C-alpha cells in the first residue's frame, strides 16, 4: 500500500448561530507530516459526534478550549493503523485517538489506545446503550 501524503479534514468555517449548518464547516486537504519515532498513521473509520461539541463551536470560556476557526475539529475517533513506528501499535490494529474529524491522522502512539472492535457494543436504532442487538 502506498501511504497517503495528504488528508481530508473537516474544519470549523464559522461559529454557528443556533443549530450548525453545512456552511459552518469546510472540508480541506492538508499535508500529513512524516511519521516520526513512536507515531502511528491512522485511517479514521468512525468519528465521534457528541453534544458537547456544539458548545465548543462557541468562543467562550469552558472546561475545554473552543474549536478554532479554520482548524480541524478534534474528538474521539477509531481507525486502523496503516503505518507504525511503535511495537505496541502494529499495522492493522484498531485504535482510539482524539484527533477526530480527519481522514488520516499522525498520532503519537502514547495517545492511541489499541481497541478490540469485536467487543464494541452494538447500538440499536433506539439508542439503548445497554442493549445488545
N, C-alpha and C positions, 0 to 999 in steps of 0.2 A: 504494500500500500504506500502510495506517495503521501507524505504528510502535508497537511494544509499549511499555507503560509499566511492566510488571512482568515478572518472570521466575520460572520454577520452578527450584529448585536442590536438590541433594542435600547434606544436612548430616550431620555425624557426631553421632549422638544419644547414643552411649555408647561407651566403649572396649571393644572385643571381648575376650573371653576365648576363646582358641583361634580357630577359623575364624569370620569375621564372619557374622552372621545379619541378616535384614531388620530386626530390632529394633534393630540398632546404627546405623541410618540413618533419616532423615526427609526427606520432600520438602516443602519450604516455598516459599511465594511471597514475593518480595521486590521492592521498588520499584527501577526502573532509574533511575540518575542521568541528567540531561540530558546530551546529547552535547556535549562541550567541544571547543575547538580542538585539532586533532591527534589526535582519537579516532575509533574506528570502533565501530559496533554490529554484533555478530556473532551470527548464529543458528547455534548449535553443531549439527553434524551427526554428528560422531564424537568420542567421549571416550575417553581412554586409561584402561585398567585394567591397571596394571603391578604385578609382585610387590613392588616397593619401597614401594608404597602401604600394604601391610599393616603394615610397620614403622612408618610414620608415624602409624598409628592408636594406637600406644603412646605414652605420655607419658614418653619417655626421651631423653637427650641423644644426638644423632646428627649426621651431616654435613648434615642438612636438618631444619628445625624440624618438630615433630609437628603433625598436624592438630589443630585446636581443637574442643572440644565446642560444638555449636551453630553452627559455621561451615561454609560450603561446602567441599567437597574440591576442591583445585586439582590441576592436572596438565595434560599435553598434551591439546589438543583442536584439531579442524579444523572450520571453519564458513564460512558465506557472509556476506559483508559486506552488511548491509541498509540501512545509513546510514553516511555518512563525512564527515569534515571534513579528510581527508587526500588529496591528489592522488595519492599513491603507492598508495592502497588504495581503488580505485573500488568502487561498489556492484556486486555480482555476483561480485566476486573471492573466491576461496577463500583463507583464511588459517589459519596455525597460531598458536595462542596458548596461554598457560599457565593460564587461569582455569578449566579443567576442567569440572566437573560442574554446569553451568548450561545452561538452555535458550538464554538470551540473555546476552551479556556486553558491557559497555562496556570497550573495551581501548585503551590508548594505542597509537597507530599504530607507535611505535618498538618496541613489544613484540609486534607481529603481523607475521609473515612471509608474504608472498604465496606461495602454492604452486600448482603445476600438478598438479591431481589426476589428470590423464591419465597422468602419469609415476609415480604411486604403484604400488608392487609389488602384484601380485595374490598373495595368500597362500592356498594350498590348505589344505584341512582338516587335512592332515598337519602344518601349521605350518612348512613348509620356506620360510624367508625368502629363500633364494637361488633359488628356483624361480619360474618364470612359469606361470601357469595358462592 
